[in-house]
Amino acid sequence: MTLVARMLLRRLLMLIPLLLGVVAFVFIVMRFSNSKPEYAYFQGANPTPEQIHQFQLENGLLDPLPLRYVRFIADLAQGDMGTSVLTKKPVLESITTALPLTLQLTFLGLAVAVVLSLVFGVAAALYRDRWPDQVIRVVSLVGVAAPSFWLALLMIQYLAVGEGLFPTGGYINPADSTAGWLQSMTLPALSLSLPIAAQLTRIIRTSMVEELDRDYVRTAIGSGLPPIVVVGRNVLRNALITPLTVLGLRIGYLIGGTVVIETIYGLPGMGQLMINAVRDGDPAVVQGVVLTIAVGFMVVNLVVDILYLLVNPRLRSAA
């Protein structure tokens, strides 16, 4: 087995206790929350104490907590996240319906953030201490301070209501209209990605400046290599090591930010599903959504670790 394969295997093995810890944490928190499935099930119909007791018996809510946890783990291992007490549908079915939209929004926002941060971060480093650098640094500072929900409200006010360039909310399936899908997702993706793009721009700019001041850059340019080749082949690759680490943490912000953004734009994704479940007191759905988001965050960080390994040859050799 190669060094890279061994390192990847270690990363995968580390996910197992982490996943079990997340499952245990979510299970315990949900057990001590104020959400009572027995009351949500009757939907305000003033059930009698006998009806509530019968529901608790049928659903194992009176069993000891360790037994309920073991049963919960066994169900998860079979792909069963429980059943919604309101819709009477499996939680996994609701998540399967809502997850594609959240993934679309997350990866579209990630793509926008990466492209913008690379363009402006590299430009600021190449023109450091000149007017392009000063403008980019001021704009990125404003972007870091601007929360995504505030940007969403501004965009709706000026770009959707004021100019009519985009819809104020709603979702169009790409299978129905690609142009309509892109139009409905543009403002949510921008609202989600701009604060992260601003943060990454500042980090890429700092990393690029440090790399450009290294001796090997001056030596390579002095030996006759075109500056664009040196920057593209060596400087940028070395400068991306630190931003990649930060990006892994920021993706968690992206996933969490979809809860607010989907609510503002009325997108029927995971965020909207969880908000509705919290409001209606449906703990099985809340539990399933939180677990799905947590697992997604761990998988994304594993992918970032792999990219970090590919970009950093010193880490690869140390593996």
Contacts in CASP RR format, 6 or more apart in sequence:
PFRMAT RR
TARGET T0000
AUTHOR 0000-0000-0000
METHOD contacts of the structure
MODEL  1
MTLVARMLLRRLLMLIPLLLGVVAFVFIVMRFSNSKPEYAYFQGANPTPE
QIHQFQLENGLLDPLPLRYVRFIADLAQGDMGTSVLTKKPVLESITTALP
LTLQLTFLGLAVAVVLSLVFGVAAALYRDRWPDQVIRVVSLVGVAAPSFW
LALLMIQYLAVGEGLFPTGGYINPADSTAGWLQSMTLPALSLSLPIAAQL
TRIIRTSMVEELDRDYVRTAIGSGLPPIVVVGRNVLRNALITPLTVLGLR
IGYLIGGTVVIETIYGLPGMGQLMINAVRDGDPAVVQGVVLTIAVGFMVV
NLVVDILYLLVNPRLRSAA
1 9 0 8 1.000
3 316 0 8 1.000
3 317 0 8 1.000
3 319 0 8 1.000
4 309 0 8 1.000
4 316 0 8 1.000
4 319 0 8 1.000
6 319 0 8 1.000
7 309 0 8 1.000
7 316 0 8 1.000
7 319 0 8 1.000
8 306 0 8 1.000
8 309 0 8 1.000
11 302 0 8 1.000
11 305 0 8 1.000
11 306 0 8 1.000
12 302 0 8 1.000
15 298 0 8 1.000
15 302 0 8 1.000
18 298 0 8 1.000
19 295 0 8 1.000
19 298 0 8 1.000
22 291 0 8 1.000
22 294 0 8 1.000
22 295 0 8 1.000
22 298 0 8 1.000
23 72 0 8 1.000
23 73 0 8 1.000
23 76 0 8 1.000
23 291 0 8 1.000
24 69 0 8 1.000
26 287 0 8 1.000
26 290 0 8 1.000
26 291 0 8 1.000
26 294 0 8 1.000
27 69 0 8 1.000
27 72 0 8 1.000
27 287 0 8 1.000
30 283 0 8 1.000
30 286 0 8 1.000
30 287 0 8 1.000
31 65 0 8 1.000
31 68 0 8 1.000
33 283 0 8 1.000
35 278 0 8 1.000
35 281 0 8 1.000
35 282 0 8 1.000
35 283 0 8 1.000
35 286 0 8 1.000
36 281 0 8 1.000
36 283 0 8 1.000
37 55 0 8 1.000
37 59 0 8 1.000
37 61 0 8 1.000
37 85 0 8 1.000
37 281 0 8 1.000
37 282 0 8 1.000
37 283 0 8 1.000
37 284 0 8 1.000
38 47 0 8 1.000
38 52 0 8 1.000
38 55 0 8 1.000
38 56 0 8 1.000
38 59 0 8 1.000
38 61 0 8 1.000
39 47 0 8 1.000
39 52 0 8 1.000
39 281 0 8 1.000
40 85 0 8 1.000
40 86 0 8 1.000
40 280 0 8 1.000
40 281 0 8 1.000
40 282 0 8 1.000
40 283 0 8 1.000
41 55 0 8 1.000
41 85 0 8 1.000
41 86 0 8 1.000
42 51 0 8 1.000
42 52 0 8 1.000
42 55 0 8 1.000
43 86 0 8 1.000
47 55 0 8 1.000
55 61 0 8 1.000
56 62 0 8 1.000
60 68 0 8 1.000
61 68 0 8 1.000
63 71 0 8 1.000
75 81 0 8 1.000
75 82 0 8 1.000
76 291 0 8 1.000
79 92 0 8 1.000
80 90 0 8 1.000
80 92 0 8 1.000
81 90 0 8 1.000
81 91 0 8 1.000
81 92 0 8 1.000
81 95 0 8 1.000
81 284 0 8 1.000
81 287 0 8 1.000
81 288 0 8 1.000
81 291 0 8 1.000
82 90 0 8 1.000
82 91 0 8 1.000
82 92 0 8 1.000
82 284 0 8 1.000
83 89 0 8 1.000
83 90 0 8 1.000
83 91 0 8 1.000
83 284 0 8 1.000
84 90 0 8 1.000
84 91 0 8 1.000
84 94 0 8 1.000
84 277 0 8 1.000
84 282 0 8 1.000
84 284 0 8 1.000
84 285 0 8 1.000
85 282 0 8 1.000
85 284 0 8 1.000
86 280 0 8 1.000
86 281 0 8 1.000
86 282 0 8 1.000
87 94 0 8 1.000
91 284 0 8 1.000
91 285 0 8 1.000
91 287 0 8 1.000
91 288 0 8 1.000
94 273 0 8 1.000
94 285 0 8 1.000
95 270 0 8 1.000
95 273 0 8 1.000
95 288 0 8 1.000
95 289 0 8 1.000
95 292 0 8 1.000
97 268 0 8 1.000
98 268 0 8 1.000
98 269 0 8 1.000
98 270 0 8 1.000
98 271 0 8 1.000
98 272 0 8 1.000
98 273 0 8 1.000
99 269 0 8 1.000
99 270 0 8 1.000
99 292 0 8 1.000
101 171 0 8 1.000
101 262 0 8 1.000
101 267 0 8 1.000
101 268 0 8 1.000
101 269 0 8 1.000
101 270 0 8 1.000
102 255 0 8 1.000
102 258 0 8 1.000
102 262 0 8 1.000
102 269 0 8 1.000
102 270 0 8 1.000
102 271 0 8 1.000
104 185 0 8 1.000
105 185 0 8 1.000
105 188 0 8 1.000
105 189 0 8 1.000
105 192 0 8 1.000
105 258 0 8 1.000
105 261 0 8 1.000
105 262 0 8 1.000
105 267 0 8 1.000
105 269 0 8 1.000
106 192 0 8 1.000
106 251 0 8 1.000
106 254 0 8 1.000
106 255 0 8 1.000
106 258 0 8 1.000
108 185 0 8 1.000
108 189 0 8 1.000
108 193 0 8 1.000
109 189 0 8 1.000
109 190 0 8 1.000
109 192 0 8 1.000
109 193 0 8 1.000
109 254 0 8 1.000
110 193 0 8 1.000
110 251 0 8 1.000
110 254 0 8 1.000
112 189 0 8 1.000
112 190 0 8 1.000
112 193 0 8 1.000
112 194 0 8 1.000
112 197 0 8 1.000
113 193 0 8 1.000
113 194 0 8 1.000
113 196 0 8 1.000
113 197 0 8 1.000
113 200 0 8 1.000
113 250 0 8 1.000
113 254 0 8 1.000
114 197 0 8 1.000
114 200 0 8 1.000
114 247 0 8 1.000
116 193 0 8 1.000
116 194 0 8 1.000
116 197 0 8 1.000
116 201 0 8 1.000
117 196 0 8 1.000
117 197 0 8 1.000
117 198 0 8 1.000
117 199 0 8 1.000
117 200 0 8 1.000
117 201 0 8 1.000
117 203 0 8 1.000
117 204 0 8 1.000
117 243 0 8 1.000
118 204 0 8 1.000
120 136 0 8 1.000
120 139 0 8 1.000
120 140 0 8 1.000
120 197 0 8 1.000
120 201 0 8 1.000
120 205 0 8 1.000
121 136 0 8 1.000
121 200 0 8 1.000
121 201 0 8 1.000
121 202 0 8 1.000
121 204 0 8 1.000
121 205 0 8 1.000
121 208 0 8 1.000
122 204 0 8 1.000
122 205 0 8 1.000
122 208 0 8 1.000
122 231 0 8 1.000
122 236 0 8 1.000
123 132 0 8 1.000
123 133 0 8 1.000
123 136 0 8 1.000
124 132 0 8 1.000
124 133 0 8 1.000
124 136 0 8 1.000
124 137 0 8 1.000
124 201 0 8 1.000
124 205 0 8 1.000
124 208 0 8 1.000
125 133 0 8 1.000
125 204 0 8 1.000
125 205 0 8 1.000
125 208 0 8 1.000
125 209 0 8 1.000
125 212 0 8 1.000
125 239 0 8 1.000
126 208 0 8 1.000
126 212 0 8 1.000
126 231 0 8 1.000
127 133 0 8 1.000
128 205 0 8 1.000
128 209 0 8 1.000
133 205 0 8 1.000
136 201 0 8 1.000
136 205 0 8 1.000
137 202 0 8 1.000
137 205 0 8 1.000
139 198 0 8 1.000
140 198 0 8 1.000
140 199 0 8 1.000
140 201 0 8 1.000
140 202 0 8 1.000
140 205 0 8 1.000
141 198 0 8 1.000
141 202 0 8 1.000
142 198 0 8 1.000
143 194 0 8 1.000
143 195 0 8 1.000
143 198 0 8 1.000
144 195 0 8 1.000
144 198 0 8 1.000
144 199 0 8 1.000
144 202 0 8 1.000
146 194 0 8 1.000
146 195 0 8 1.000
146 198 0 8 1.000
147 195 0 8 1.000
148 191 0 8 1.000
148 192 0 8 1.000
148 194 0 8 1.000
148 195 0 8 1.000
148 257 0 8 1.000
148 260 0 8 1.000
148 261 0 8 1.000
149 191 0 8 1.000
149 260 0 8 1.000
149 261 0 8 1.000
149 264 0 8 1.000
151 190 0 8 1.000
151 191 0 8 1.000
151 194 0 8 1.000
151 195 0 8 1.000
152 187 0 8 1.000
152 188 0 8 1.000
152 191 0 8 1.000
152 260 0 8 1.000
152 261 0 8 1.000
152 264 0 8 1.000
152 265 0 8 1.000
153 264 0 8 1.000
155 166 0 8 1.000
155 187 0 8 1.000
155 190 0 8 1.000
155 191 0 8 1.000
156 168 0 8 1.000
156 169 0 8 1.000
156 187 0 8 1.000
156 264 0 8 1.000
156 265 0 8 1.000
159 165 0 8 1.000
159 166 0 8 1.000
159 187 0 8 1.000
160 166 0 8 1.000
160 167 0 8 1.000
160 168 0 8 1.000
160 169 0 8 1.000
160 187 0 8 1.000
161 168 0 8 1.000
166 183 0 8 1.000
166 184 0 8 1.000
166 186 0 8 1.000
166 187 0 8 1.000
167 183 0 8 1.000
167 184 0 8 1.000
168 265 0 8 1.000
169 184 0 8 1.000
169 187 0 8 1.000
169 265 0 8 1.000
169 266 0 8 1.000
169 267 0 8 1.000
170 184 0 8 1.000
170 265 0 8 1.000
170 266 0 8 1.000
170 267 0 8 1.000
171 181 0 8 1.000
171 184 0 8 1.000
171 185 0 8 1.000
171 266 0 8 1.000
171 267 0 8 1.000
171 268 0 8 1.000
172 180 0 8 1.000
172 181 0 8 1.000
172 183 0 8 1.000
172 184 0 8 1.000
173 181 0 8 1.000
174 181 0 8 1.000
187 265 0 8 1.000
188 261 0 8 1.000
188 262 0 8 1.000
188 264 0 8 1.000
188 265 0 8 1.000
188 267 0 8 1.000
191 261 0 8 1.000
191 264 0 8 1.000
192 254 0 8 1.000
192 257 0 8 1.000
192 258 0 8 1.000
192 261 0 8 1.000
193 254 0 8 1.000
196 250 0 8 1.000
196 253 0 8 1.000
196 254 0 8 1.000
199 246 0 8 1.000
199 250 0 8 1.000
200 243 0 8 1.000
200 246 0 8 1.000
200 247 0 8 1.000
200 250 0 8 1.000
203 242 0 8 1.000
203 243 0 8 1.000
203 246 0 8 1.000
204 239 0 8 1.000
204 240 0 8 1.000
204 243 0 8 1.000
207 239 0 8 1.000
207 240 0 8 1.000
207 241 0 8 1.000
207 242 0 8 1.000
207 243 0 8 1.000
208 235 0 8 1.000
208 236 0 8 1.000
208 239 0 8 1.000
210 239 0 8 1.000
211 217 0 8 1.000
211 234 0 8 1.000
211 235 0 8 1.000
211 238 0 8 1.000
211 239 0 8 1.000
212 231 0 8 1.000
212 235 0 8 1.000
216 234 0 8 1.000
217 230 0 8 1.000
217 234 0 8 1.000
217 235 0 8 1.000
220 230 0 8 1.000
220 234 0 8 1.000
221 227 0 8 1.000
221 230 0 8 1.000
237 311 0 8 1.000
240 311 0 8 1.000
241 308 0 8 1.000
241 311 0 8 1.000
241 312 0 8 1.000
244 304 0 8 1.000
244 307 0 8 1.000
244 308 0 8 1.000
244 311 0 8 1.000
245 304 0 8 1.000
245 308 0 8 1.000
247 304 0 8 1.000
248 300 0 8 1.000
248 301 0 8 1.000
248 304 0 8 1.000
251 297 0 8 1.000
251 300 0 8 1.000
251 301 0 8 1.000
251 304 0 8 1.000
252 297 0 8 1.000
252 300 0 8 1.000
255 293 0 8 1.000
255 296 0 8 1.000
255 297 0 8 1.000
255 300 0 8 1.000
256 293 0 8 1.000
258 269 0 8 1.000
258 270 0 8 1.000
258 271 0 8 1.000
259 270 0 8 1.000
259 271 0 8 1.000
259 274 0 8 1.000
259 275 0 8 1.000
261 267 0 8 1.000
262 268 0 8 1.000
262 269 0 8 1.000
262 270 0 8 1.000
262 271 0 8 1.000
262 272 0 8 1.000
263 271 0 8 1.000
263 272 0 8 1.000
263 275 0 8 1.000
266 272 0 8 1.000
270 289 0 8 1.000
270 292 0 8 1.000
270 293 0 8 1.000
271 289 0 8 1.000
273 285 0 8 1.000
273 289 0 8 1.000
274 285 0 8 1.000
274 286 0 8 1.000
274 289 0 8 1.000
274 290 0 8 1.000
276 282 0 8 1.000
276 285 0 8 1.000
277 283 0 8 1.000
277 285 0 8 1.000
277 286 0 8 1.000
277 289 0 8 1.000
278 286 0 8 1.000
308 315 0 8 1.000
309 315 0 8 1.000
309 316 0 8 1.000
309 319 0 8 1.000
310 316 0 8 1.000
END
